[in-house]
Amino acid sequence: MNYVSKTAGVTWKSPSNIALVKYWGKKGHQLPANPSISFTLDQALTETSIQAEFKEQQSGIDISFSFENAKNEAFELKLKSYLQKGVQQFPWLNHYHLDIHSSNTFPHSSGIASSASAYSALALCLCSLHEEISGEKLVDFYQLASFWARMGSGSACRSVYGGYNLWGKTPALSNSSDEYAVNVDHLIHPDFQAFNDTILIIEKGQKAVSSTRGHALLEQHPFAEIRYRTGFDNTERLLKILEAGEIKDFIQVVESEALMLHALMMSSPTPFILMKPNTLAVLEKVWDYRRQTGSNLLFTLDAGANVHLLNPVVENAHVQEFVKNELLGYCQNELYFCNAIGNGPVKQEK
Ligand code: DP6
């Protein structure tokens, strides 16, 4: 293959996303057992830069990786085996040295480690480098980026676009796929187009059980089939709800997805609990608040102790008051992180 550039460089800033219907359980290689829907965040970002230099000698994958200016050998190893999977699609990977630098905008030591923002930023960099090095324009640039983000971490494939995204083949959406996510913004009712996600940091630090391990535990899970069916049904339901603008139904589906995710963890043959007492206390406070005020504030959870508070933007001033007055005491070091629905990744100018 003839390479048109001997050196190439690119930087992408890419966001995390929050799942409304959860991906929990895999089939085949990094394919989801059921479809999922998320929206993209606007503040929780990873910025990744890759500088590529042509090598005269071909020597396989050759990279150096640093995170927030410190060399990170553990992630460098993970990255090597990830890039190895990409050699067929991006043959130049065997002929270039890659110098990779990454950093997050998450609050310092908040314990929010996002594989979604990390792998979406990386996959976007790979696609941009491919165009620069090969001189070939990628027709389905974002679709390919979503595919390669998925190969790193499933949830990452939903982070290459802004707004609302769906991953996983479902009869409810004709262009849906298990291999990459698709954007569904054109289906979303105006009431759902401006939403906030306030992330309450209940506990910083590494989780006891990784998501990857959690997915694997579904294989032996007595409720796996029921869960997958519910994931399909809730995706179909949520799409209709998002189209019709039905907030009460939205609350019911999204909270039930969050609680089911954690119920699956607790009921797995090797059980584990990622919620903390303060997680549960916050969930009850949200229910009380909703009962007392008639608000449309709701919660969701990812695979950890932190709580995501979701609300329509019109309610944000009241919700922020509620957080400051009543929820800060449940957060570690009173840490929380405000996000809204974001517009998706941005390529940084050189
Ligand atoms: C609970 O995408 O982190 O956040 O594919 O093994 O990297 P891997 O898993 P990951 O799982 C995310 C699980 C979740 C739900 C979701 O984002 O849909």
Residues whose N, C-alpha, C, O or C-beta is under 5 A from the ligand:
A	BS01	DP6	A19 V21 K22 Y23 S36 S115 G152 S153 G154 S155 A156 S211 T212 D302 A303
